[in-house]
Amino acid sequence: MNNRQEKMYEMESLMRDVYKKTRHEMNQVYDNEMSRNEFFILKTLYELGPKKSSDLSKILNVSASHITAVTDSLIEKNWIERVRSVKDRRIVDIHLTENGKNILEQYEKKKTDFLLEKFNDFSDEDIANFIILFKKLLKE
């Protein structure tokens, strides 16, 4: 096996390990009270306003059934609500509740604090290079 190929395999393995470790640490940030998917739905509703389930499915690139399962959980927690359109009763929008907004802001701060600490030893240049490299990886 040539040196470049070995480095590629090592890099792929490290990326997988970093992803798993970061995912585990983020679950701790969310106190295992909120899943990452719940966080992403709350954040999307916070930033973009009320959305239909199908819109959330497209935005987050997950199945409609997954959105239904996660939104059911968020409704139980009183963080979101389903609201029927007065113009067309067939349309149901998902709205962020005030409680959901407050919890999102709380966990957004926890996430920001975690990331600032996690990348504390990295220079601004290091972080800029990470961004450049990740964008290169995302190119098709």
Sequence and secondary structure as in RCSB ss.txt:
>XXXX:A:sequence
MNNRQEKMYEMESLMRDVYKKTRHEMNQVYDNEMSRNEFFILKTLYELGPKKSSDLSKILNVSASHITAVTDSLI
EKNWIERVRSVKDRRIVDIHLTENGKNILEQYEKKKTDFLLEKFNDFSDEDIANFIILFKKLLKE
>XXXX:A:secstr
  HHHHHHHHHHHHHHHHHHHHHHHHHHHTTTTS HHHHHHHHHHHHH  EEHHHHHHHHT  HHHHHHHHHHHH
HTTSEEEEE SS TT EEEEE HHHHHHHHHHHHHHHHHHHHHTTTS HHHHHHHHHHHHHHH  
